[in-house]
């Protein structure tokens, strides 16, 4: 069974829409670490049936730098990777 056969189109759309909402909420140079963690946990919940994406979210959560803030550049790069994973 390939990844293509287990992907639910509705889940992929939901992931894409969530990523778009998270990207729209980015403003300035920094985002609070807690907001990034919340966004990643939301992605993890939506992608619960996609083990590869859950693993990707878990990797991001464990390697998240900083104590209080994350650069928006890094946050946008992470979100871009999730969007690409959902659309490819």
C-alpha positions, -999 to +999 in steps of 0.1 A: +000+000+000+015+033-010+011+066+008-012+078-020-038+051-012-041+059+025-043+097+022-078+110+029-085+140+006-106+157+033-078+154+058-053+169+033-077+198+026-081+203+064-044+204+069-039+229+040-066+251+054-051+250+089-017+258+076-032+288+056-049+301+088-016+297+108+003+316+081-023+344+080-019+349+117+018+355+114+028+392+121+061+408+129+094+391+134+086+367+163+058+345+174+054+332+210+067+297+215+034+287+230+015+298+199+038+278+177+034+247+200-004+252+198-003+253+160+019+222+158-004+203+182-034+214+161-016+200+130-008+168+148-045+164+158-057+170+122-031+146+108-037+119+133-043+093+105-011+102+087+019+087+106+045+104+085+031+138+092+026+131+129+063+121+130+072+153+112+052+174+137+068+155+166+102+162+152+094+199+150+081+199+186+112+182+200+136+204+181+118+237+186+143+263+197+139+292+221+122+295+255+097+322+248+097+331+211+103+316+176+114+336+146+086+339+121+110+329+094+114+295+110+077+291+117+068+300+081+094+274+069+079+247+091+044+256+079+056+255+043+069+220+047+036+208+062+017+225+033+040+208+007+036+174+025-002+178+023-003+189-014+023+164-027 
